């Protein structure tokens, strides 16, 4: 299993737009065989940082999702929404291996 950790720098004045964007992606990751663990939005402290975590069975499965998402109309709508609203300033993506008991 591989977990994708997304670290977003967001526009704090567009938090509602970012939350809408986040809610668009959760079912899409699940649709393509991943497990979304949620988005984590600013509450206290830095007001422009958000996090997302989701897992796929392997890095290959994640790469397959990335390729398929480029042609999926719902994914394209989510990409377009972020571009039009400019709620995301930048993001970094890391991949981690979870450790359980």
LOMI-931004 format. One record per residue: x, y, z of N, C-alpha, C in turn; residue number from 1. Coordinates in pm, whole numbers, plus 50000, padded with zeros to 5 digits. Layout:
<recs>
rec nu X nv Y nw Z cau X cav Y caw Z cu X cv Y cw Z num NUM
...
</recs>
This chain:
<recs>
rec nu 50085 nv 49882 nw 50000 cau 50000 cav 50000 caw 50000 cu 50089 cv 50124 cw 50000 num 1
rec nu 50041 nv 50226 nw 49927 cau 50112 cav 50354 caw 49924 cu 50011 cv 50464 cw 49956 num 2
rec nu 50053 nv 50558 nw 50039 cau 49966 cav 50671 caw 50075 cu 50024 cv 50798 cw 50018 num 3
rec nu 49938 nv 50870 nw 49947 cau 49977 cav 50999 caw 49891 cu 49943 cv 51107 cw 49994 num 4
rec nu 50042 nv 51188 nw 50024 cau 50028 cav 51300 caw 50117 cu 50038 cv 51426 cw 50031 num 5
rec nu 49929 nv 51502 nw 50025 cau 49927 cav 51627 caw 49950 cu 49927 cv 51744 cw 50048 num 6
rec nu 50024 nv 51831 nw 50034 cau 50038 cav 51950 caw 50117 cu 50005 cv 52069 cw 50028 num 7
rec nu 49893 nv 52134 nw 50057 cau 49846 cav 52246 caw 49977 cu 49876 cv 52379 cw 50046 num 8
rec nu 49914 nv 52476 nw 49967 cau 49910 cav 52616 caw 50008 cu 49787 cv 52671 cw 49937 num 9
rec nu 49691 nv 52718 nw 50015 cau 49564 cav 52764 caw 49959 cu 49545 cv 52913 cw 49986 num 10
rec nu 49454 nv 52970 nw 49911 cau 49417 cav 53110 caw 49935 cu 49320 cv 53111 cw 50054 num 11
rec nu 49358 nv 53170 nw 50167 cau 49271 cav 53165 caw 50284 cu 49138 cv 53237 cw 50264 num 12
rec nu 49131 nv 53322 nw 50164 cau 49006 cav 53392 caw 50134 cu 48914 cv 53309 cw 50043 num 13
rec nu 48965 nv 53192 nw 50003 cau 48887 cav 53103 caw 49917 cu 48872 cv 52965 cw 49980 num 14
rec nu 48860 nv 52964 nw 50110 cau 48847 cav 52837 caw 50183 cu 48721 cv 52761 cw 50141 num 15
rec nu 48611 nv 52830 nw 50121 cau 48487 cav 52763 caw 50078 cu 48505 cv 52697 cw 49942 num 16
rec nu 48574 nv 52763 nw 49852 cau 48599 cav 52706 caw 49720 cu 48689 cv 52583 cw 49732 num 17
rec nu 48792 nv 52592 nw 49816 cau 48880 cav 52476 caw 49833 cu 48803 cv 52359 cw 49893 num 18
rec nu 48716 nv 52385 nw 49989 cau 48638 cav 52278 caw 50050 cu 48548 cv 52211 cw 49945 num 19
rec nu 48490 nv 52291 nw 49856 cau 48409 cav 52234 caw 49748 cu 48495 cv 52146 cw 49658 num 20
rec nu 48615 nv 52194 nw 49625 cau 48710 cav 52117 caw 49544 cu 48743 cv 51985 cw 49614 num 21
rec nu 48770 nv 51990 nw 49742 cau 48804 cav 51870 caw 49819 cu 48690 cv 51768 cw 49812 num 22
rec nu 48569 nv 51815 nw 49829 cau 48454 cav 51725 caw 49826 cu 48431 cv 51664 cw 49688 num 23
rec nu 48481 nv 51731 nw 49585 cau 48473 cav 51674 caw 49450 cu 48567 cv 51555 cw 49435 num 24
rec nu 48687 nv 51564 nw 49496 cau 48790 cav 51462 caw 49474 cu 48773 cv 51336 cw 49559 num 25
rec nu 48713 nv 51346 nw 49676 cau 48703 cav 51228 caw 49762 cu 48635 cv 51112 cw 49690 num 26
rec nu 48517 nv 51130 nw 49631 cau 48456 cav 51015 caw 49563 cu 48531 cv 50974 cw 49436 num 27
rec nu 48603 nv 51067 nw 49374 cau 48677 cav 51033 caw 49253 cu 48794 cv 50940 cw 49282 num 28
rec nu 48866 nv 50966 nw 49389 cau 48976 cav 50876 caw 49428 cu 48920 cv 50737 cw 49456 num 29
rec nu 48809 nv 50734 nw 49528 cau 48746 cav 50605 caw 49560 cu 48697 cv 50535 cw 49433 num 30
rec nu 48644 nv 50611 nw 49338 cau 48594 cav 50556 caw 49211 cu 48704 cv 50482 cw 49135 num 31
rec nu 48827 nv 50530 nw 49147 cau 48939 cav 50471 caw 49074 cu 49019 cv 50371 cw 49157 num 32
rec nu 48960 nv 50321 nw 49265 cau 49023 cav 50213 caw 49341 cu 49107 cv 50256 cw 49459 num 33
rec nu 49109 nv 50384 nw 49490 cau 49183 cav 50432 caw 49605 cu 49094 cv 50438 cw 49728 num 34
rec nu 49155 nv 50470 nw 49839 cau 49082 cav 50496 caw 49963 cu 49120 cv 50635 cw 50010 num 35
rec nu 49023 nv 50724 nw 50009 cau 49050 cav 50861 caw 50052 cu 49035 cv 50870 cw 50203 num 36
rec nu 49132 nv 50931 nw 50268 cau 49131 cav 50945 caw 50414 cu 49086 cv 51085 cw 50456 num 37
rec nu 49053 nv 51168 nw 50358 cau 48999 cav 51300 caw 50388 cu 49095 cv 51414 cw 50359 num 38
rec nu 49037 nv 51531 nw 50361 cau 49110 cav 51657 caw 50353 cu 49108 cv 51718 cw 50492 num 39
rec nu 49212 nv 51788 nw 50525 cau 49225 cav 51852 caw 50655 cu 49249 cv 52000 cw 50629 num 40
rec nu 49150 nv 52081 nw 50669 cau 49153 cav 52224 caw 50638 cu 49198 cv 52304 cw 50759 num 41
rec nu 49246 nv 52426 nw 50736 cau 49294 cav 52509 caw 50846 cu 49184 cv 52535 cw 50950 num 42
rec nu 49222 nv 52527 nw 51074 cau 49131 cav 52557 caw 51184 cu 49197 cv 52658 cw 51278 num 43
rec nu 49313 nv 52624 nw 51328 cau 49394 cav 52712 caw 51412 cu 49535 cv 52712 cw 51355 num 44
rec nu 49609 nv 52814 nw 51382 cau 49746 cav 52821 caw 51331 cu 49746 cv 52877 cw 51190 num 45
rec nu 49831 nv 52820 nw 51103 cau 49842 cav 52870 caw 50966 cu 49706 cv 52860 cw 50896 num 46
rec nu 49667 nv 52969 nw 50831 cau 49535 cav 52973 caw 50768 cu 49541 cv 52941 cw 50619 num 47
rec nu 49657 nv 52903 nw 50569 cau 49670 cav 52878 caw 50426 cu 49726 cv 52740 cw 50392 num 48
rec nu 49721 nv 52648 nw 50488 cau 49774 cav 52513 caw 50466 cu 49661 cv 52413 cw 50481 num 49
rec nu 49650 nv 52323 nw 50383 cau 49555 cav 52213 caw 50388 cu 49629 cv 52085 cw 50349 num 50
rec nu 49577 nv 51974 nw 50395 cau 49639 cav 51843 caw 50372 cu 49534 cv 51748 cw 50318 num 51
rec nu 49574 nv 51658 nw 50230 cau 49489 cav 51547 caw 50186 cu 49570 cv 51419 cw 50194 num 52
rec nu 49505 nv 51311 nw 50232 cau 49568 cav 51179 caw 50239 cu 49478 cv 51078 cw 50169 num 53
rec nu 49537 nv 50999 nw 50080 cau 49463 cav 50888 caw 50020 cu 49561 cv 50778 cw 49983 num 54
rec nu 49509 nv 50656 nw 49980 cau 49594 cav 50539 caw 49958 cu 49549 cv 50461 cw 49836 num 55
rec nu 49645 nv 50393 nw 49776 cau 49622 cav 50298 caw 49668 cu 49698 cv 50171 cw 49702 num 56
rec nu 49656 nv 50058 nw 49647 cau 49725 cav 49933 caw 49679 cu 49873 cv 49933 cw 49643 num 57
rec nu 49911 nv 50013 nw 49541 cau 50051 cav 50018 caw 49497 cu 50074 cv 50150 cw 49423 num 58
rec nu 50201 nv 50180 nw 49400 cau 50234 cav 50299 caw 49322 cu 50185 cv 50283 cw 49179 num 59
rec nu 50190 nv 50161 nw 49127 cau 50139 cav 50134 caw 48991 cu 49989 cv 50163 cw 48983 num 60
rec nu 49912 nv 50126 nw 49085 cau 49769 cav 50153 caw 49087 cu 49743 cv 50304 cw 49093 num 61
rec nu 49826 nv 50375 nw 49168 cau 49814 cav 50521 caw 49173 cu 49842 cv 50581 cw 49035 num 62
rec nu 49946 nv 50534 nw 48969 cau 49981 cav 50586 caw 48836 cu 49868 cv 50559 cw 48736 num 63
rec nu 49804 nv 50444 nw 48748 cau 49690 cav 50411 caw 48661 cu 49576 cv 50510 cw 48685 num 64
rec nu 49550 nv 50540 nw 48812 cau 49448 cav 50640 caw 48848 cu 49482 cv 50775 cw 48786 num 65
rec nu 49607 nv 50817 nw 48794 cau 49649 cav 50946 caw 48739 cu 49623 cv 50952 cw 48588 num 66
rec nu 49654 nv 50845 nw 48518 cau 49633 cav 50840 caw 48373 cu 49484 cv 50844 cw 48341 num 67
rec nu 49405 nv 50763 nw 48410 cau 49261 cav 50759 caw 48384 cu 49193 cv 50891 cw 48420 num 68
rec nu 49244 nv 50959 nw 48522 cau 49181 cav 51085 caw 48565 cu 49192 cv 51193 cw 48457 num 69
rec nu 49290 nv 51183 nw 48371 cau 49309 cav 51283 caw 48266 cu 49197 cv 51281 cw 48163 num 70
rec nu 49130 nv 51164 nw 48149 cau 49022 cav 51151 caw 48052 cu 48883 cv 51147 cw 48115 num 71
rec nu 48875 nv 51149 nw 48247 cau 48748 cav 51137 caw 48315 cu 48679 cv 51274 cw 48324 num 72
rec nu 48554 nv 51286 nw 48278 cau 48486 cav 51416 caw 48281 cu 48471 cv 51477 cw 48421 num 73
rec nu 48446 nv 51393 nw 48522 cau 48432 cav 51446 caw 48658 cu 48566 cv 51499 cw 48710 num 74
rec nu 48672 nv 51428 nw 48680 cau 48806 cav 51475 caw 48721 cu 48840 cv 51604 cw 48648 num 75
rec nu 48810 nv 51609 nw 48519 cau 48836 cav 51731 caw 48443 cu 48759 cv 51850 cw 48500 num 76
rec nu 48636 nv 51826 nw 48545 cau 48556 cav 51933 caw 48606 cu 48621 cv 51982 cw 48735 num 77
rec nu 48676 nv 51890 nw 48813 cau 48743 cav 51929 caw 48938 cu 48870 cv 52009 cw 48909 num 78
rec nu 48949 nv 51964 nw 48811 cau 49068 cav 52039 caw 48772 cu 49030 cv 52181 cw 48727 num 79
rec nu 48926 nv 52190 nw 48646 cau 48881 cav 52318 caw 48593 cu 48831 cv 52410 cw 48705 num 80
rec nu 48759 nv 52353 nw 48802 cau 48708 cav 52432 caw 48913 cu 48824 cv 52496 cw 48990 num 81
rec nu 48927 nv 52418 nw 49019 cau 49043 cav 52472 caw 49092 cu 49112 cv 52581 cw 49011 num 82
rec nu 49123 nv 52559 nw 48882 cau 49188 cav 52659 caw 48795 cu 49108 cv 52788 cw 48790 num 83
rec nu 48976 nv 52775 nw 48775 cau 48892 cav 52894 caw 48764 cu 48883 cv 52972 cw 48895 num 84
rec nu 48877 nv 52902 nw 49007 cau 48863 cav 52971 caw 49136 cu 48997 cv 53016 cw 49193 num 85
rec nu 49105 nv 52954 nw 49148 cau 49240 cav 52985 caw 49198 cu 49248 cv 52969 cw 49350 num 86
rec nu 49179 nv 52868 nw 49401 cau 49180 cav 52844 caw 49546 cu 49310 cv 52778 cw 49591 num 87
rec nu 49382 nv 52715 nw 49499 cau 49509 cav 52649 caw 49530 cu 49622 cv 52736 cw 49477 num 88
rec nu 49713 nv 52771 nw 49566 cau 49830 cav 52850 caw 49525 cu 49940 cv 52756 cw 49478 num 89
rec nu 49965 nv 52650 nw 49556 cau 50064 cav 52550 caw 49517 cu 50039 cv 52424 cw 49598 num 90
rec nu 50105 nv 52317 nw 49558 cau 50096 cav 52192 caw 49634 cu 50222 cv 52109 cw 49615 num 91
rec nu 50246 nv 52022 nw 49710 cau 50356 cav 51926 caw 49706 cu 50295 cv 51788 cw 49730 num 92
rec nu 50347 nv 51690 nw 49661 cau 50298 cav 51554 caw 49672 cu 50411 cv 51464 cw 49719 num 93
rec nu 50384 nv 51385 nw 49822 cau 50480 cav 51286 caw 49872 cu 50410 cv 51152 cw 49882 num 94
rec nu 50486 nv 51045 nw 49873 cau 50431 cav 50911 caw 49886 cu 50494 cv 50843 cw 50006 num 95
rec nu 50410 nv 50781 nw 50084 cau 50455 cav 50720 caw 50209 cu 50401 cv 50579 cw 50223 num 96
rec nu 50471 nv 50500 nw 50298 cau 50427 cav 50365 caw 50328 cu 50372 cv 50366 cw 50469 num 97
rec nu 50242 nv 50335 nw 50487 cau 50186 cav 50337 caw 50622 cu 50237 cv 50219 cw 50704 num 98
rec nu 50245 nv 50241 nw 50832 cau 50284 cav 50136 caw 50928 cu 50169 cv 50121 cw 51027 num 99
rec nu 50120 nv 49999 nw 51041 cau 50013 cav 49969 caw 51134 cu 50067 cv 49874 cw 51240 num 100
rec nu 49984 nv 49845 nw 51339 cau 50027 cav 49756 caw 51448 cu 50087 cv 49628 cw 51398 num 101
</recs>
